[in-house]
Amino acid sequence: MKIQYLFLLAFLASCSAKPAPVANAPQELPVIQISSGDATTYEDYPAAVEGTVNVEIRPQITGILNHIFVDDGAYVTKGQPIFKIDEAPFVEKLNNAKASLHTAEGALSNAQLEIEKLTPLVSGKVISDFQLKTAQSVREVALGNVEQAKADIATAKINLGYTLIKAPVSGFIGRLLRKEGSIVGPADPSPLTELSDVHNVHVFFALGEYDFIRFKSQYAGNTLAEKIQKLPPVDLILADDSAFTNKGKIDLINGQFDNNTGAITVRATFKNENGLLRSGNTGKIRLGLKLTNQMVVPQSATQEMQDKVFVFLVDNNNKVSKKVITISGKAGNNYLVKDGLKAGDRIVYKGYDHLHEGDVIAPQKADLSTSLVANN
C-alpha cells in the first residue's frame, strides 16, 4: 500500500510539471547597407503655356460686322480672311474723297490760268504786281487742297481695306466673342478674338531666390547667358501627370525678381509640331538638380509618423532600433538623406510592420535591382 502511494505521488508530480519554454526564432528580414553616391533630385514648378505669338484681333474702324469666315478654334494661315465689316459706308467715303480731289484739281487749274493771264500784264507794267501775288497765293491754297484731297483718298482706301480683317500670323483662333450684325470698333473693351501661333510654345514658370541660386550654381559659365547655354533640357508635366512628348530648352530668365512674390520668371521653349499644346494650358516644369555624395534610401524602407521619417537601424548584434532621419530631397522612388544615417549603416528594407524597438532579427540580403538606384 505504501509503494502504491509513492507511485501515485510520482505520477501526479509528473503531470503537474510545466514544459520548458522554447525561444522564438528571430524574424528573417531583408536588410540593406547604406552607401553614398551621385543622385538627381527633381522639383516641379507650376507653369503656364503661351504661343510664341499671341495676337488680339481688333477692328481698326467702326462698323457692322456682316460676315465671319472661321469657327471657334479653327486653324488659319497668315493672310487668310477672318472677319468682314460692312464696306458700303467706306466705299462712299472713298468716292467722296475722289470727288473732292477733282474739285481741288479744277480750282488749281483756274488759279494757274489766272497767274498766266496776269504775268505778262505785270511785266508790261499794265497792272501792279499785287494782283499777281494774290493769284499766286490762291494757287498755293488750291495746291494744298489737292494734296489734302489725295491724302483723304489714301485714308479712305486704308479704311476700306480695314473692312476685311485677315490673320496676321498662322495659328489657332480663340473664342469668337462677337456675332454677325454686331457693331464693332477700336474702342471695344474686348477683342473680336485672339490668334495664337503655337508651332512653338513658351512655358513660363517662377523660381524663388533660393531655388534660383541653387539652380544656376551647378552650371559652368561666367555670365547668366553662358549658363543658359549649358542648361539641360527640361520636361513639361501636363495636368494628367504625363510628360509632354518633346523636351524644352530654357532660353530666357527675367532681368529682375518680382518684389511682390520674391520670385524670378523663367521661360522654356518647346516644339509643338502637332499643336497638342495651346495657349492657356497649364502644367509643371520639372527641373533636375545633380547632387554628389548623397546617401540614398528607398522610400519603401521608411515609415512616416507625425511629420517625421523613421528607419529601423540594425546594429552589430542584429538588434533593431527606430531612427529619425532628415530628408533633403527625392530621387525617383528614393529619399536623399541629409542627417540620421552614415555610410555603412544597415537598415531593414521590408517587413517591419510588426517590428518593435529592441527586437533581434535574422538579416537577409535584399534584392535592390529595382529600388535603390542612384540616378546618374
Summary of the structure (lengths in Angstrom):
residues: 376
radius of gyration: 43.1
end to end distance: 89.5
largest distance: 188.3
contacts: 1054
relative contact order: 0.20
helix: 27%
strand: 38%
